[in-house]
Amino acid sequence: MPTIGWRDVAHVEVTGPVRFRSMTVQIRSEHVARWRDDPDGRFNVHASSADPTVGELGKFFPSL
């Protein structure tokens, strides 16, 4: 399962859709807040069950 970090989305600060690999993921304010607290942390990404080109962020993995 792929993961996404803040660097992968150019340190985006606003919410909304962004391209990641072959899918579009929706960045929410809670995602940006987690990255502000831990800039090197990563979320796992899984394809939406309705549309495989839409990704959803899941569990957050803090940096070590």
N, CA, C and O of each residue as an XYZ file, in Angstrom:
256
protein
N       0.848     -1.178      0.000
C       0.000      0.000      0.000
C       0.894      1.242      0.000
O       1.774      1.371      0.852
N       0.679      2.141     -0.935
C       1.531      3.338     -0.995
C       1.250      4.299      0.158
O       0.175      4.292      0.758
N       2.241      5.112      0.439
C       2.078      6.165      1.439
C       2.373      7.510      0.791
O       3.037      7.587     -0.242
N       1.870      8.559      1.415
C       2.055      9.905      0.896
C       2.556     10.802      2.023
O       2.048     10.759      3.144
N       3.546     11.602      1.711
C       4.090     12.554      2.669
C       3.834     13.976      2.200
O       3.427     14.205      1.062
N       4.075     14.915      3.082
C       3.817     16.319      2.769
C       4.655     16.784      1.587
O       4.192     17.582      0.772
N       5.885     16.290      1.489
C       6.738     16.656      0.352
C       6.144     16.185     -0.972
O       6.316     16.837     -2.002
N       5.447     15.052     -0.942
C       4.850     14.505     -2.159
C       3.779     15.422     -2.753
O       3.480     15.343     -3.945
N       3.211     16.279     -1.930
C       2.166     17.204     -2.388
C       2.632     18.648     -2.254
O       1.824     19.557     -2.062
N       3.953     18.853     -2.359
C       4.568     20.184     -2.371
C       4.166     21.040     -1.163
O       3.932     22.242     -1.288
N       4.091     20.399      0.001
C       3.768     21.093      1.251
C       2.495     21.926      1.129
O       2.432     23.061      1.603
N       1.491     21.349      0.493
C       0.218     22.040      0.294
C      -0.337     22.525      1.640
O      -0.282     21.809      2.640
N      -0.864     23.729      1.647
C      -1.434     24.323      2.862
C      -2.949     24.473      2.777
O      -3.608     24.713      3.789
N      -3.500     24.335      1.580
C      -4.935     24.497      1.396
C      -5.577     23.140      1.144
O      -4.937     22.224      0.627
N      -6.828     23.024      1.509
C      -7.538     21.773      1.299
C      -8.019     21.679     -0.146
O      -8.188     22.689     -0.829
N      -8.231     20.472     -0.583
C      -8.732     20.264     -1.932
C      -8.047     19.088     -2.593
O      -7.200     18.433     -1.985
N      -8.409     18.819     -3.827
C      -7.839     17.681     -4.546
C      -6.428     17.979     -5.051
O      -6.135     19.091     -5.490
N      -5.560     16.966     -4.982
C      -4.210     17.053     -5.544
C      -3.902     15.742     -6.266
O      -4.446     14.692     -5.928
N      -3.032     15.818     -7.254
C      -2.605     14.618     -7.979
C      -1.497     13.925     -7.197
O      -0.572     14.566     -6.698
N      -1.607     12.613     -7.102
C      -0.570     11.784     -6.491
C      -0.517     10.492     -7.288
O      -1.465      9.707     -7.307
N       0.610     10.296     -7.939
C       0.790      9.135     -8.828
C      -0.319      9.102     -9.867
O      -0.484     10.068    -10.612
N      -1.075      8.030     -9.937
C      -2.115      7.909    -10.964
C      -3.509      8.214    -10.420
O      -4.510      7.838    -11.028
N      -3.575      8.890     -9.284
C      -4.879      9.171     -8.702
C      -4.955     10.596     -8.162
O      -3.948     11.297     -8.066
N      -6.143     10.998     -7.822
C      -6.387     12.284     -7.184
C      -6.782     12.008     -5.738
O      -7.660     11.187     -5.471
N      -6.131     12.696     -4.813
C      -6.476     12.537     -3.395
C      -7.013     13.863     -2.857
O      -6.593     14.943     -3.274
N      -7.941     13.750     -1.931
C      -8.542     14.921     -1.312
C      -7.780     15.230     -0.022
O      -7.765     14.421      0.905
N      -7.149     16.401      0.029
C      -6.434     16.834      1.226
C      -7.406     17.635      2.085
O      -8.034     18.584      1.613
N      -7.521     17.245      3.338
C      -8.419     17.935      4.273
C      -7.599     18.694      5.302
O      -6.392     18.490      5.429
N      -8.262     19.561      6.025
C      -7.571     20.385      7.030
C      -6.897     19.525      8.088
O      -5.831     19.890      8.584
N      -7.491     18.392      8.446
C      -6.871     17.531      9.462
C      -5.578     16.902      8.950
O      -4.671     16.635      9.738
N      -5.481     16.664      7.655
C      -4.240     16.127      7.078
C      -3.131     17.180      7.169
O      -2.012     16.880      7.585
N      -3.453     18.413      6.775
C      -2.470     19.492      6.846
C      -2.039     19.718      8.296
O      -0.858     19.943      8.558
N      -2.972     19.663      9.230
C      -2.645     19.853     10.645
C      -1.683     18.775     11.142
O      -0.742     19.075     11.876
N      -1.914     17.523     10.747
C      -0.995     16.438     11.152
C       0.391     16.660     10.573
O       1.394     16.455     11.257
N       0.450     17.080      9.308
C       1.744     17.329      8.679
C       2.447     18.522      9.304
O       3.674     18.519      9.400
N       1.720     19.531      9.726
C       2.363     20.662     10.402
C       3.019     20.204     11.698
O       4.108     20.659     12.049
N       2.345     19.296     12.408
C       2.906     18.755     13.654
C       4.063     17.799     13.403
O       4.997     17.733     14.202
N       4.010     17.064     12.309
C       5.031     16.067     11.982
C       5.268     16.091     10.464
O       4.712     15.265      9.741
N       6.087     17.027      9.981
C       6.266     17.207      8.536
C       6.783     15.982      7.781
O       6.598     15.886      6.568
N       7.426     15.049      8.477
C       7.954     13.865      7.809
C       7.048     12.646      7.969
O       7.387     11.562      7.494
N       5.912     12.808      8.626
C       4.951     11.716      8.765
C       4.290     11.410      7.430
O       4.334     12.218      6.502
N       3.679     10.234      7.346
C       3.072      9.801      6.082
C       1.702      9.182      6.353
O       1.475      8.584      7.405
N       0.798      9.335      5.393
C      -0.505      8.676      5.424
C      -0.492      7.534      4.423
O       0.148      7.629      3.376
N      -1.209      6.434      4.747
C      -1.351      5.427      3.698
C      -2.443      5.902      2.742
O      -3.339      6.654      3.124
N      -2.349      5.452      1.508
C      -3.283      5.849      0.453
C      -3.915      4.589     -0.114
O      -3.217      3.632     -0.449
N      -5.224      4.591     -0.221
C      -5.899      3.472     -0.872
C      -6.921      4.020     -1.864
O      -7.483      5.098     -1.672
N      -7.140      3.269     -2.902
C      -8.087      3.684     -3.943
C      -9.505      3.601     -3.407
O      -9.842      2.705     -2.634
N     -10.314      4.535     -3.823
C     -11.723      4.549     -3.456
C     -12.404      3.317     -4.043
O     -12.070      2.884     -5.146
N     -13.346      2.759     -3.312
C     -14.055      1.587     -3.829
C     -14.946      1.953     -5.014
O     -15.229      1.104     -5.859
N     -15.386      3.203     -5.083
C     -16.251      3.632     -6.178
C     -15.467      3.998     -7.438
O     -15.961      3.824     -8.551
N     -14.240      4.506     -7.261
C     -13.459      4.975     -8.409
C     -11.972      4.777     -8.113
O     -11.432      5.456     -7.239
N     -11.301      3.873     -8.813
C      -9.889      3.589     -8.528
C      -8.933      4.741     -8.838
O      -7.768      4.691     -8.443
N      -9.403      5.779     -9.538
C      -8.540      6.932     -9.800
C      -8.628      7.981     -8.698
O      -7.959      9.013     -8.756
N      -9.458      7.709     -7.695
C      -9.597      8.605     -6.546
C      -8.988      7.904     -5.337
O      -9.384      6.793     -4.984
N      -8.021      8.568     -4.707
C      -7.378      8.000     -3.537
C      -7.913      8.610     -2.255
O      -8.353      9.760     -2.232
N      -7.869      7.836     -1.206
C      -8.295      8.302      0.107
C      -7.143      8.112      1.079
O      -6.479      7.075      1.071
N      -6.907      9.116      1.916
C      -5.855      9.008      2.918
C      -6.394      8.263      4.119
O      -7.522      8.489      4.557
N      -5.572      7.373      4.644
C      -5.983      6.552      5.779
C      -5.130      6.825      7.005
O      -4.985      7.967      7.442
N      -4.576      5.768      7.543
C      -3.810      5.826      8.785
C      -2.567      6.710      8.635
O      -1.902      6.701      7.599
N      -2.273      7.460      9.673
C      -1.084      8.317      9.709
C       0.048      7.569     10.391
O      -0.136      6.972     11.452
N       1.213      7.607      9.776
C       2.401      6.970     10.335
C       3.390      8.072     10.712
O       3.971      8.698      9.825
N       3.594      8.320     11.999
C       4.518      9.378     12.417
C       5.948      9.056     12.008
O       6.325      7.896     11.839
N       6.732     10.124     11.853
C       8.140      9.937     11.531
C       8.871      9.390     12.747
O       8.392      9.496     13.876
N      10.011      8.818     12.507
C      10.799      8.242     13.613
C      11.761      9.246     14.173
O      12.503      8.938     15.105
